[in-house]
């Protein structure tokens, strides 16, 4: 339980959803400013899960659920990737009966339970008067719920998919693009040595930004995104053409995990959906590889073409943040604290057209952010489309700036 006698207030910070580089710099950004201004900061462990599991008893050991943050703690962690507070995909409004904490089992007996009343009581027990959730649209959708329940909340967008609406940039996106380019370039050597197709599956459930930006940067010849159902035969013809033009006789395609074959559906690894209703994606790269192998002889004078099929997956979210994911999250943290100082709650800090600002937190649940296919994706060439970069935002097709 927080002791707030000698502080101006207590801020709670949590990180939810997938880990990304840049989370720790954001936590550092909030914490250092807050401590300097006389606030206490509580780090909530395991996202919303830590708030669900708190035992409201002064004698209880809640060290697995929250920790008081200091300058020393965040300075050391701020240079590293991932989140030292840990994370989960817990949705307190949809907790299955078997996952209800033992001390609450008598109160919640339905198959699926809304633990929000106890989450709010837990915040009060911890002495937290302002909450800063850092996450993607799933994690932040519950932040919207907290705001509507009267909790003072300021949110920070984080997701490698970069699909939180209202912002050009989400924490983790820049490092994801950087890593994808690096790994794609590393994989050129085996692809070229063996004269193969190279298929690389990347993150991107509903939005194809993580495939579009690296392709625009030259990391692949073509990209397949969730926003456009692709024709496997068309892709094969283009890649055979690319391979023939390449002196090293190979070609490359980036495939978003949420991409769909024309007339088909997303490809799942199997298993149950998470607390936000999402099944784990994975396998579209395998399907693309099978189709390329099937159609290659038709466009390659009757000869087959072997394939390197690589799922980049966690390789692009591991390790330390790049420059942008070290600097921008620090700015986001400071922006969030500025809003706390002004008592301007119910906001999401964002980057719009190169400028830091904020928007209503409800934007998170008001719409979806996806690639504008008509404006940015050439469906005939299966690659990014652009006419001019003049006066465009830094991430081009990842911006929601209107003409």
N, C-alpha and C positions, 0 to 999 in steps of 0.2 A: 504494500500500500504506500502510495507516494506521500512524502512529507512536503507540504507546500508552504509552510510557515514563512520561510525566508525567500520565497520566489514570487515573481510577478504572475506566475501561472505554470502549468505543466502541459507540455506538448507530447503527444504520443505519435510515433512513426512506425509504419509497418510496410513490408514489401510482400506482394502477393503474385501468384502466377509463376511463369517461368523465370529462371534467373537470367540476367544479362549483365555484361560489363557496363558500369556506370551507375549502378545502384548505390554502391558505397560512397562514391563522391557526392551523390545527392543527399544521402544521410548526413555526411560530413558538412555539406553546405548549410543545412538546416541547423544542425547541432551547434556548430561554432558560433553562428550568429545569435542563436537563442541563449546560449550560456553567457555570452558577452553582454546581452541585454537583460540578464537577470532571470531567465526562465530555466526551468528544469526540463529535461528531455528523457522520456521513457521509450526505449526500443522494444517494440512488441514482437516477439518471436513467432516465426511460422505464419506470417500473414494474419488473416482473420482467424486462423486456427488458434493462435495464442490468446486472442480475446475470448474465444469460445471456452477454452479450457481453464481459465482462471478460477481458483477457488477463493471465495470471498471469506477468508478467515485469516486474521493477522498472524496466526501461528502456522499457517500452511506454507509449504515450500513452493513458491511460484517462480522459481528461478528459470524453469524451462519455458515460462510463458512471457516474461518480460525482464528487462534489465535497465538500470539507469545508465544513460550514456554520458561519457566525459570526453573532454578534448583529446586526451591520450588515446582512448579507444577508437574514436572516429578518425584521428590523424593516421593511425597505423592502418586501419581498414580502408581508408579513402584512396589508397594507391592501388588497391587490388580489385579483381573482378568478382562477379557473383554478388551475394548478399550475406554479410556476416550475421544478420538477423535471421537468416534462413527464410524459407517460403513454403507456401502450400496453395492448393486450389480450393481451399475451404470456402463454402458459401453458407454463412450462418443462417440464411433464410431457407435453406434446403439441406438440412442435416438428416441423413438416414438414421433410422432408429438404432442400428448397431454402432453408429459413430457418435451418439450422444454421450458426453462425459459421464462417468459413473455417478458423480454427485448430483447430476441433473436428470437421471433416468426416471425418477419417480414423477417428474414434472412434464416430461415429453415422451409420450408413448405411441405417437402415430408412426406410420412407416416413414414419412418425411416430415420434419419438424422445423418451425421457424423459431430460432433461438434469439432473435433480436432483442426481446425484453431483457434477457440476461446479459447480452452483450453491453447494453446501455448501463445496466447495473454494475457490470464489471469495470467500465470506464469510470464510473463514479467512485467505486471502491479504490481504484488505482490513483484517483485524484487527477485524472486527465480531463482538461477542459477544452483542449483543441486536438483534433486528430488529423494527421497528414498521411493518407494512404498513397502508396506509390505502386502503380500497376497498369495493366492493360484494360481493355473495355470490360472484361469480366470482373476483375477485382474492383475497378472503379464504379461499376454498376451498383455494387453494394455500398460504395462510398456515397452514391446518390441517395440510396435508401437511408443511410445514416443522417445525411443532411436533411432529408424530409422528416426524419424523426426528431429533429431539433438539435442534433449534435453539431458543434462547430467544426466544420471540415474544410480543408483545402487540399486539393488533389494534385499529384504529379504524374504525367503520362509516361509509361514504360512499356515497350514491347518491341521485339525485333521486327515484327511484321509491320510496324509503323502505321497501324490502322485505327488508332484512336482518333475519332473525328474532332475537327477544330484546330488541329496543330500540324505543322509541317514535319515536326520531328518528335519522336518518342525515344526515351533513353534506351540504348542498346542497338538502335538501328544502324548508326554509323559504323560501329565495330563489326556488325554483321556483314555489311557491305564490304568493308575493308578485308575481313577474313575470307569472304567468298571470292573476291578478286585474287587474293594471295593463293588460296587453295586451287582455284581454277588454273592459275598460271603454273603452279607446281605440277598439276596433273597433265599439262601439255606435253611433258617429256615422255611419259609412257604412251599417251595417245598418239603422238607423232612417231615414236619409235616403232609402234606396231600398226600404224596407219588405220586407226580405229575411229569409230564414233565415241565421243565421251558424253555420257548422260550424267548430270549432277542434280540430285534432288535437294531442294532448299526449303526452309520454312516459308509459310505463307498460306494460311487456311482459307481466307476469303479475299485477301489482297495480294497482288503480285509485285509489290514494290521491291522485295528482296531479290527477285529475279530480274526485274526491269533495270534497276540502277547499275548492277554489275555488268549486264549486257550492254547498256549504253556506254559503259567505261571500257568495253572491249574484252570482257572476260569470257564471252561466249558468242557464237554466231547467231543463235536463236534463243528465244525464251518462251516458255509456255506458262500462262498465268490463269488463276481461277476465274477471272472475269470473262474469259472467252473460251468456249468449248472448242478443242482443237481437233483437226483431222490428221490422223497418224500418217496417212499416205502423203498428204501435203508436206508434213514435217520431214518425212523421209526424203522426198524429192529435193527439198531445200538443202538438207544436210549433205546429200550426195553432191549437189552442185557446189556447196561450200568446200567440201573435201577435195573435189577435183581442182578447184582454184587455188588451194593451199599448197605451196611448195613441199610442205612436210606431209601432205596427204592425210589430214585428219580434220574433223569438225566437232563442234561442241554445242550442247544445248543445256540451258538451265531450266529446271522444271519445278514450279511451285508445288508444295505438297498437296494443296487443295485443287490442283488442276483436274479438269475432267475431259475425258475423251468424248467426242461428239455423240450425243445420245446416251452417255453413260453418267456415272455418279462419282463422287469422291471415293478414293480408295483408303480403307481403314486397316489398321493392324489387327483389329478385333478387340474384344473386351468390352467392359461396361463404359458408359459415358461418365464423365467427371461431374462434379457438383453443379457445373454450369451447362450441362447437357451436351458436352462435346466428347465424341469418341476420338481416340488417338489416331491421327492420320499417319500414313506411311505405306509405300508400295507403288505409288504412281510412277516412280523412276523405273521400277521393275517392268511395269506394264508398257511404258514407252520403249524400253529396251527390247521387249518381245516384239512389239509392232515394227520397230526399225529393222530388226533381223528378218522379219517376215517380208517386208516390202523392199528392202535394199536391192535384191537381185533385179527387180523390175526396172530400177532406175540406174543400175550400175552394170549394164551389159550382161546381165545374167549371173553376175558374181555377187556372193554374199559379202557382208562387211561385219567384222567382229566388233564387239562393243565393250567399253569400260563403263560400268554402272556404279557410281559412287554417291552414297547418301552423305552429304556434308554435315547435316544434323548438328550435334552438340559441339562439333569442332568450331563452329562459327559463333558460339555463345560462351566458349571457355576462354580462360586467360584474362589478362589485364585489358582495360578499356583503351581505345585509341584516343587521339587528341580531342576530337569533338566530344566523345563520351566521357572525357575527363573534365572538360571545361563547361559544356552546356548543362550537365546535371548539377554542377556547383551553382551555376546561375539559377537553375530551377529551384534549388533549395533555398537560396536567398530570396527569390521572388515569392516563394510560399511563405517565408517568414515575414516579409514585408506586408503581406495580406493579413497575417496573424496580428501584427502590430496595429494595423488599421482596423482590426476587427471586421474585415471584409471577407466573410466566410461564404461557403457555397460556391467556390471558384476552382477552376482548373488552370494551372499555369501552362502557357503554350508558347510556341515560336511560330509567328506568322510573317511570311515574306521577309525573313531576316531580322525581325523585331520581337523581343520578348514582351509578352503581355499576358492577360488572363481573360477567361470567358466563363460563363455559368457552367457549373459542374454537370447540370442536366444535359449539356451537349453530348456527353458520353453515351447516353441512352436515346438520344433524339434521332439518330440516323447512323448509317454505316459509311465508313470511308474506304473506298476502293479505287483502283486505277480507272481513270476516264478513258475507256477504250477508244472511243471516237477521236479523242483529242491526242492520245499519247501512244496508242498501240496499233501497229500496222498489221491487220489481220491477214493480209496477203503475203507479207514477208515474215510474220511471226517474230517481230522484234520491235523495240521502241521506235516511236515516230516523233520527230520534232523538226520544226522549220527554222526557228531562231532562238538563241539563248538570251537575246537582249531583253533586259528588264524582267527576266524570269527569276523565281526563287532558287536558292542553292540546289535543292533536291528535285527541281523541275516537276516531274509527274507525281511526286509525293506531296505537293502543296495543294491546298484547296482554294488557292487564289483564283478568283473569277476574272475572265477577260473584261 
